[in-house]
């Protein structure tokens, strides 16, 4: 026993000192000894903690000139010839709002097209000026509005937008003197968009700028596999598997990868819950809700690649950063951002149903996002739903009573959260004090919450209005939804237009050197799922989840990481580049040598938009830039060696591909 323990210690020491060599030796040694795979994985986790102390993860990638990008990032994002985008052109819906407003790259390319025509350039400048007016601080908005009117409405101005009617211009000027409201130019911008959506939009669809948009869409729709990312340390646990940090090789963008183990999903019958969360995340595009950027599958798991939030959750900040609770200013700021997130969800007719401190995450800059939409559900227009789901102490009275509802539970939970942020404890249960579920539910139904002197009159008023027992009397449920909550006097200092644009400074910014997650060794591992076998019929469910890139987050990633600026280049003289010339032909891919074919990462040839079958083939491909030890051993030993296991092991600095090789000889024993 002691001898075996000594061997393990020696192997661990070797791994910590000479990880690149010892890792392969350890795998080989333990495979010969038939040691369980789970023990081997634990050993690697321990050895990684010796060599690589966890460091804060930046959401914008690593340092250096490439900012975390692969050396071959331009090759990975190489545009196809436009002739290969014909199928995409035929199948893309020609909708102005989608192509030129909602999709970030489409919006930029349409504006580049408008810059080539003076009459369209004026319209774009006017729209930008209105957007700037709407986020101008209240005390400067009137002055900004007057400058806008003088420049774009004056008959003598060369930038006058003639598409706006004279009567509408005069009405804007009069209302500006009375009240410089944010929506002053709303009707004017609608007229401009109506104008742009007809003849200018038709001309755009025939331009090289739209062809370039099709090339970006072609890249967006390429298959996504585990090789699209670098995998880093484990951050925590989800309901069906681990959550780890990952980085897109082509752009350097950091994300959180939520792994849903296939066998664990099947054992718990969680297919509908997993698919529901994925579809809702894909549908919602909000600055205040965690975004889904990619969805793909591996042999053992479904992977959801989400916004990386390094600042920890609100529960940690409320209870583990000094005295419990926040000052009122900080609590109000978070409440305002949560209100905006709920508004975006409700606009898509989605009720969240699980608002609590653990599910509100902070990013690097101190802004919050709503996470974990596993209990969220779509509410059909004109209908109500029923479901006794949520977290004890945050469920609204109508949920506890199992009554029908629409969006009222979310506003109740916001009241609970605001109370907890100020008081330092939940309104209906005390921290670290065990209370039976039935008693908590009785307090929710019947007892009025109590307020200490920590609450100002405005804070007390808002909490009471949100925590009204009857949803018919509750703020947010009186017909105005989020707008009536935003109109409460406690938010008088919040400019919601600037807040929604990310222009307000948060009251707290997380320390960039701090790590707001558990150490690798403190994160409990999942046990192995036994007695569950995956079947071919499960593939239908997997294909619904692993759909690749999500358009808007993917396009935002290209813009944020400056890939768009570097790749989206046109000739200065206005001539059509060769890859956008429909009369040309795509150049054939370069031939690869023997060593490159054996050991290099396979680069897919330019084809049309991949089918589901092609994506499956791509996902099972195991090409890698690291040396393929199996291939080397097969060359050396021929049929006398066999690969029996493969494990991928990643740290924050180095990536190793480890393969367990077991040798056997086919010779007959000598007699």
Number of C-alpha atoms within 10 A of each C-alpha: 6 7 8 9 10 11 12 14 12 11 18 21 15 18 24 19 13 12 20 16 13 17 23 18 18 22 23 19 16 15 19 13 9 9 12 10 14 11 11 14 14 13 16 19 18 15 20 21 16 13 15 14 12 17 12 15 24 17 20 18 21 16 11 8 7 15 15 21 22 15 11 11 17 15 11 16 16 14 20 22 21 23 19 19 20 14 12 15 19 9 8 11 10 14 11 19 12 13 20 22 16 13 17 20 24 23 18 17 21 23 20 14 20 20 16 11 11 10 15 19 16 19 25 19 16 23 17 11 17 22 15 15 26 23 18 20 14 15 9 11 20 20 14 18 25 16 14 17 17 15 17 22 24 14 13 10 11 11 19 19 22 14 14 18 12 11 8 13 17 12 12 20 18 10 12 18 11 9 11 22 15 19 10 19 21 12 12 20 17 13 14 19 17 13 16 20 16 11 10 15 21 13 11 20 15 10 15 21 22 21 24 24 21 23 23 22 22 21 19 20 17 19 23 21 22 16 15 15 21 17 23 22 22 22 21 19 16 12 16 21 20 19 22 19 23 28 25 21 20 22 26 24 24 28 27 25 28 25 23 22 20 24 19 22 20 16 14 9 11 16 17 12 15 21 17 19 20 19 14 20 25 19 14 19 19 18 19 24 25 23 25 28 24 22 24 25 25 17 9 13 19 24 23 27 27 23 21 24 26 25 25 22 23 21 20 16 20 20 16 11 11 9 10 18 24 21 14 16 14 16 19 21 22 23 20 21 22 22 22 24 24 26 20 19 24 20 13 16 16 21 24 23 27 24 27 23 19 16 17 23 24 23 19 18 16 20 26 28 24 26 22 18 24 19 16 20 17 16 17 12 8 6 9 12 14 12 14 15 14 20 13 17 20 28 24 29 23 20 20 20 13 13 13 13 17 21 22 24 26 23 27 28 24 21 23 27 26 27 26 22 27 25 21 20 18 19 22 22 20 12 11 6 7 8 12 10 11 11 12 16 22 13 16 24 16 10 12 14 15 10 16 9 8 15 16 13 11 13 22 18 15 19 22 21 18 25 27 18 19 13 22 12 13 18 26 24 21 14 10 12 19 21 14 13 22 20 11 15 13 19 19 10 10 16 19 19 16 16 19 17 10 14 13 15 13 16 14 12 14 17 14 15 9 13 17 19 17 12 15 18 12 9 14 10 14 11 8 9 14 9 7 11 10 11 7 6 8 12 11 9 13 18 17 13 22 24 17 21 22 19 19 18 20 21 21 16 21 22 17 14 20 14 18 17 11 11 13 14 10 14 8 7 6 9 11 15 11 13 19 23 16 16 9 12 14 15 10 8 10 7 8 11 9 9 8 12 12 16 17 17 15 16 10 11 10 19 12 16 20 15 11 13 9 11 20 18 11 18 18 13 12 12 16 14 11 12 13 17 17 17 14 13 17 14 11 11 13 11 13 14 18 16 15 11 14 13 13 10 18 17 19 17 8 11 15 17 18 22 21 21 21 15 15 10 10 9 7 6 6 4 3
